[in-house]
Amino acid sequence: MNRNTRETDVTVELDVAGEVRTGDRVLDHLLTALFFYMGREAKVTASYDLRHHLWEDVGITLGEELRSKLPERFARFGNAVMPMDDALVLVAVDVSGRPYVSVELSFGENEEGFEKALVREFLWGLARSLRATIHVKTLSGTNAHHVVEAVFKGLGMALGKAIQESGKLESTKGLLEV
């Protein structure tokens, strides 16, 4: 999947061997963790003007790629409680056709590159294009790197569960809006 705008040029390919090379070492590190815990190989390349645009557009492109690979019937829901050193983060996902994000990130020690606003932009981009509800809540944690990395690891686990094939349609309505 490719997204090419005046601000970014982002390509995300799932289920292919490759590297994550966005030009932002922090985002590369976090995406590598996300794909590992999702249980999927991925190749990501990008060029960009501003980090804000990069993080948002990588989220959008990843969501589009995930949507294109959804099985006809999928589990829909996924969640994880992810510990990482001082951090403990809850992530819950519902791939239901309703884009929404609730992000409660908190940490006491900032670290260069690990920014709440960028995480929020990534998650909103992903939620809009995947058409998913995503909740992230910091249960504890002080170090920004640990909290944000726990978010991406937990998101990988939650997405891996939500998009796996299911034997039934996961809706009491009898349809999903995806």
Buried (B, 14 or more C-beta within 10 A) or exposed (E): BEBEEEBBBBBBBBEEEEEBEBEBEBBBBBBBBBBBBBEBEBBBBBEBEEBBBBBBBBBBBBBBBBBEEBEEEBBBBBBBBBBBEBBBBBBBBBBBBEBBBEBEBEBEEEBEBBBBEBBBBBBBBBBBBBBBBBBBBBBEBEBBBBBBBBBBBBBBBBBBBBBEEBEEBBEEEEEBEB
